[in-house]
Amino acid sequence: MINAFPFDYVKGFFRRAPVGDLIDHLHHTVLPSILFIFFLMISAKQWVGTPIQCWLPKEFSSEWGQYAENYCFIHGTYYAPISVDHRITPEEKKENFAGYYQWVPLFLLLSGCFFYLPFFIYQEVVRKLAGIDIQKCTEESITIKNANLKDRSQMIETLVNDFDEQLRARSEQRKGSRAVYLYILLKLAFIVNLCAQLWHMNFFLGHESLWAIWSAADIIQGEDSSHKGYFPRVTFCDFKIRDLGNNRPYSVQCVLMINALNEKVYLLLWSIYVLLLAVTFLNFLYTIYHYFACNSLANYMKSMLMESATKESNEEFDVNEIQYYTYYNLGREALLALHLIEVHTDRRLCALINKGLYDRFCKTKKPGDVKIGAILTINEKLNQSTSISSINVISMINNSLHANNEKLKQSQSINYIPRIWINDRQKEAKKLDHCKIV
């Protein structure tokens, strides 16, 4: 019976990680896989095929010829145009030396490791520092998406219960937004890694920054770019053979067939790196805007709540209540988890999970707590005057508390938020004064 372990491991490696989006998947899975395939191709050509062939003197036997080709491949060759009729100087040989091709497989393997390393570190750190088990919530939502329709309602309810318990535990531990900050650092690490990979590629090959553009233009025009020193196919090699006490120098002309493959590989990698760098930078800016722009998260929550409401229910959502639910009950870590659930499943399932959390938020508000409208009324007054002292603010809050306690005697069905949020609202008042759901 065939052991399924290697196949399961490979399948698990290529599966999108539950704590990242599509851009993260390209960095930590797709690119390392491409680099590993190129590593196998070039390694096979070098160590199994024939990477170099040299035009040797007639007196060389087959053993001598094999020795000369192996020597030239290991010690490196130098490029010189065929049209040059003068003797190549040692300075020109050193300037046009080509010895990088022996190290290409190792370079590709290390590049793949550096692409995977940032996400590996992020995955381990976020598991320890985040107040919410983002990976568990996302994996459970993926299971729900693949489940039967009759079982989904109960599974969604179970996930909402677990999510809500994690929210309560997180508020006690005061975990804050560490997972979001780590996620943004991950995006930044991807950008830095891509820039470092491009720089190291140019340094490793000994080419200028835009070599790929000129090389691609020559290929399109049907010209050989090796005359510019880009992946030369025809090179020269100097070596000496000791024969009867004398050192006999030889200079042979060689064909580096491996460079024909190297050129295509590095042209493709350079193009992928540049394109992915632009896309990752835009994704980095969008991530910052999505989680830190004052109106972005609240509008995101409002749109999902509107999608989860059925036409028959005619349910209406209070805008001010959505703001407090978004910024104080959920927080950025929970919003990151919901965003990743949407990325890995679909928006409808994410909206249903969010609606379940919102309903629990509304049910857990206890009578006697501060009404949302009271704090917003204070905030509106703060907007009208920037010279109100802290004593006046406290007086306004006390008056609002008294007024709402009087209203509570008449009705027990008003939606409230905990008193502890008053201090949070004071801290965030200036930050959220201009945040409005549109």
Buried (B, 14 or more C-beta within 10 A) or exposed (E): EEEEEEEEEEEEEEEBBBBBBEBBBBBBBBBBBBBBEBBEBBBEBBEEEEBBBBEBEEEBEEEBBEBBBEBBBEEBBBBBEEEEEEEBEEEBBEEBBBEBBBEBBEBBBBBBEBBBBBBEBBBEBBBEBBBBBBBBBBBBBBEBBEEEEEEBEEBBEEBBEBBBEBBEEBBEEEBBBBBBBBBBBBBBBBBEBBEEBBEBBBEBBBBEEEBBEBBBEBBEEEEEBBBBBBBBBBBBBBBEBEEEEEEEEBEBBBBBBBBEBBBEBBBEBBEBBBEBBEEBBEBBEEBBEBBEEBBBBBBBBBEBBEBBBEEEEEEEBEEBBBBBBBBBBBBBBBBBBBBBBBBBBEBEBBBBBBBBBBEBBBEEBEEEBBBBBBBBBBBEEBEEEEEBEEEBBEEBBEEBBEEBEEEBEEEEEBBBBBEEBBEBBBEBBEEBEEBEBE
